[in-house]
């Protein structure tokens, strides 16, 4: 058998396998557009405006439908009622997390957003309890928000009513409230470290919504060896981790277990309790 015939045979087998996997899986999933082998519904989606494409599909298939990103099926919930039913009314059944390879590699399965199972439940329980202890939902967190609102208004006044894009400034305000809870510190809007962190977060959000990441999440084992925007995500995450690690070491040096100051202190105290 020649190399060309062998290649054709391999591609045919791959095509048949793709068709079998998709047809067997579709019987258990909500309705949706018919996927093509291997590439799924990618040709039916505008990669530059996926949200609009999904909105258009919801008009045809209803608020709950299935699309294929490559060979991977995705169930889409469109509209308030469908999302509320899944995440609020049936929150326990939908509390799990699907596979998200780029985030799993970046965070090694830790954190709240992309972890799952017992680890996620423990971290979520600890985080909610700690946030309540730090005043979330109480008057003292309201004071932090009002302080940040005053700083935001002052920053907007510096524009002298000239035309500007307020997106970045408006993003700094809630980020600073979060920093005050985690580090017991707010940053000046011109602080270089703060601007660097914000820039890397914003860059990661843009990359995570790009078509390349959808391809990467479908073939992570293969694309790990290719250059691509996923490497920029890993680099940005490593930078943020190094900054948090530095601040954690500073907290360890001045930790008072009887007077925790912020989220990091509570986490360090919990670590000591678990060790005992």
C-alpha positions in Angstrom: 0.0 0.0 0.0 1.4 3.4 -1.1 1.7 6.4 1.3 -1.1 8.2 -0.5 -3.5 5.3 -0.1 -2.5 4.9 3.5 -3.2 8.6 4.2 -6.6 8.4 2.5 -7.4 5.3 4.6 -6.4 7.0 7.8 -8.4 10.1 7.0 -11.4 8.0 6.1 -11.2 6.1 9.4 -10.9 9.5 11.2 -13.9 10.8 9.4 -16.0 7.7 10.2 -15.0 7.9 13.8 -16.0 11.5 14.0 -19.4 10.8 12.5 -20.0 7.9 14.9 -19.0 9.9 18.0 -21.2 12.9 16.9 -24.2 10.8 16.0 -24.1 8.7 19.2 -23.7 11.8 21.4 -26.3 13.9 19.7 -29.2 11.6 20.7 -28.7 12.6 24.4 -28.3 16.3 23.8 -30.7 19.2 23.1 -31.4 20.0 19.4 -29.0 22.1 17.3 -27.6 22.6 13.9 -26.2 19.5 12.2 -22.4 19.4 12.7 -19.9 18.6 10.0 -17.3 15.9 10.7 -14.2 17.1 12.7 -14.9 20.8 12.4 -18.5 20.6 13.9 -20.5 23.9 13.5 -17.5 26.2 13.2 -18.5 27.2 9.6 -22.0 28.3 10.9 -20.5 30.6 13.5 -19.0 34.1 13.0 -15.8 33.7 15.0 -15.6 37.5 15.3 -19.0 37.7 16.9 -19.9 34.4 18.4 -22.5 35.8 20.8 -24.5 37.2 17.8 -24.3 33.8 16.0 -25.5 32.0 19.1 -28.4 34.5 19.5 -29.4 33.8 15.9 -29.3 30.0 16.5 -31.5 30.4 19.6 -34.3 31.9 17.4 -34.3 28.6 15.5 -33.6 26.0 18.1 -34.9 27.6 21.3 -33.2 28.8 24.5 -31.4 25.5 25.1 -29.5 24.1 22.1 -26.2 22.3 21.2 -23.4 23.4 19.0 -20.1 21.6 18.2 -16.8 23.4 18.5 -14.8 20.9 16.5 -15.8 17.5 17.8 -16.7 18.8 21.2 -20.4 19.5 22.0 -21.4 22.6 23.8 -24.9 23.1 25.3 -25.8 26.8 25.1 -28.3 28.5 27.5 -29.7 31.6 26.0 -31.8 34.1 27.8 -32.6 35.0 31.4 -35.2 32.2 32.0 -33.0 29.4 30.8 -30.0 30.6 32.8 -32.0 31.1 35.9 -33.6 27.7 35.7 -30.2 26.0 35.4 -28.0 28.1 37.7 -30.6 29.1 40.4 -33.5 26.7 40.4 -31.3 23.7 39.7 -28.1 25.1 40.9 -27.0 21.9 42.7 -27.3 19.8 39.5 -25.4 22.3 37.5 -22.7 23.1 40.1 -20.0 21.0 38.3 -17.4 22.3 35.9 -16.6 21.0 32.4 -13.2 20.5 31.0 -11.4 23.7 30.1 -7.8 22.7 29.2 -6.2 26.1 28.9 -7.4 27.2 32.4 -6.6 23.8 33.9 -3.0 24.1 32.6 -2.7 27.7 33.8 -4.1 27.0 37.3 -3.3 23.3 37.8 -7.0 22.7 38.9 -6.9 25.3 41.7 -9.0 28.4 42.3 -12.8 28.9 42.4 -13.6 29.5 38.7 -12.1 26.5 37.1 -11.7 23.9 39.8 -14.4 21.2 40.4 -15.6 18.5 42.8 -14.6 18.4 46.4 -11.8 20.9 46.1 -14.1 23.5 44.5 -16.7 23.0 47.2 -14.1 23.4 50.0 -12.6 26.6 48.5 -16.0 28.1 47.8 -17.2 27.4 51.3 -14.0 29.0 52.8 -14.1 32.0 50.5 -17.8 32.8 51.2 -17.1 32.5 55.0 -14.0 34.7 54.8 -15.7 37.3 52.6 -18.5 37.6 55.2 -15.9 38.0 58.0 -14.3 40.8 55.9 -17.6 42.6 55.7 -19.0 41.7 52.3 -22.7 42.4 52.5 -22.1 44.6 55.6 -21.5 48.3 56.3 -17.7 48.2 56.3 -17.5 46.9 52.8 -19.9 49.7 51.8 -17.4 52.2 53.2 -14.7 50.8 50.9 -17.0 51.0 47.9 -17.9 54.6 48.7 -14.2 55.5 49.2 -13.4 54.0 45.8 -16.4 55.7 44.2 -14.9 59.1 45.4 -11.6 58.2 43.9 -13.3 57.2 40.6 -15.2 60.5 40.5 -11.9 62.4 41.1 -10.2 60.5 38.3 -13.0 61.3 35.9 -12.8 65.0 36.8 -9.2 65.0 35.6 -10.5 64.5 32.1 -11.9 68.1 32.2 -15.1 66.9 30.5 -13.2 66.1 27.3 -14.2 63.0 25.2 -12.6 59.8 26.6 -13.1 56.1 26.8 -14.0 55.4 30.4 -13.9 51.6 30.1 -10.5 51.2 31.7 -11.1 53.7 34.5 -14.5 52.0 35.3 -12.7 48.6 35.4 -10.1 49.9 37.9 -12.7 50.8 40.5 -14.1 47.3 41.3 -10.7 45.8 40.8 -9.4 48.2 43.6 -12.2 47.1 45.9 -11.2 43.5 45.4 -7.5 44.3 46.0 -8.5 46.0 49.3 -10.1 42.8 50.4 -7.3 40.5 49.3 -4.2 42.7 50.0 -5.7 45.3 52.4 -4.5 47.9 49.9 -6.0 50.0 47.1 -3.8 51.2 44.2 -3.5 54.6 42.6 -5.0 54.5 39.1 -1.5 55.4 37.7 0.4 52.8 39.8 2.6 50.9 37.4 2.1 47.5 39.1 -1.6 48.0 39.2 -1.7 49.0 35.5 0.4 46.0 34.6 -1.9 43.6 36.4 -5.0 45.1 34.9 -3.4 45.0 31.4 -2.6 41.3 31.8 -6.1 40.4 33.1 -7.7 42.3 30.2 -5.4 40.6 27.7 -6.3 37.2 29.0 -10.0 37.9 28.8 -9.6 38.8 25.1 -7.5 35.8 24.3 -9.8 33.4 26.1 -12.7 34.5 23.9 -10.7 34.1 20.7 -11.3 31.3 18.1 -7.7 30.0 18.7 -8.5 29.1 22.3 -11.6 27.2 21.2 -9.3 25.2 18.9 -6.7 24.7 21.6 -9.3 23.4 24.1 -10.4 20.8 21.6 -6.8 19.6 20.8 -4.6 20.6 23.8 -2.3 17.6 23.6 -1.4 18.4 20.0 -1.3 22.2 20.2 0.8 22.3 23.4 3.8 22.0 21.1 2.7 24.8 18.8 3.3 28.6 19.3 0.1 30.4 20.0 -1.8 32.9 22.2 -2.3 30.2 24.9 1.4 30.8 25.8 0.7 34.5 26.4 -2.1 33.4 28.8 0.3 31.2 30.7 2.9 34.0 30.9 0.4 36.5 32.2 -0.9 34.0 34.8 2.7 33.3 36.0 3.3 37.0 36.4 0.1 37.5 38.6 1.0 34.4 40.6 4.5 35.7 41.3 3.0 39.0 42.5 0.5 37.2 44.8 3.3 34.9 46.1 5.4 38.0 46.9 2.6 39.6 48.9 1.8 36.3 50.6 5.4 36.1 51.9 5.1 39.6 53.2 1.9 38.6 55.0 3.6 35.6 56.5 6.3 37.7 58.0 3.8 39.9 59.8 0.9 37.5 60.4 -1.1 37.8 63.6 -3.5 34.9 63.8 -5.7 36.8 66.3 -6.1 39.8 64.1 -6.4 38.8 60.4 -6.3 41.8 58.1 -7.4 40.5 54.7 -8.2 37.4 52.6 -4.5 36.4 52.5 -4.2 36.4 56.3 -7.4 34.2 56.6 -6.0 31.8 54.0 -2.6 31.5 55.8 -4.4 30.9 59.1 -6.6 28.2 57.5 -3.4 26.5 56.1 -1.9 26.3 59.6 -5.1 24.9 61.0 -5.2 22.2 58.3 -1.6 21.2 59.0 -2.5 20.7 62.7 
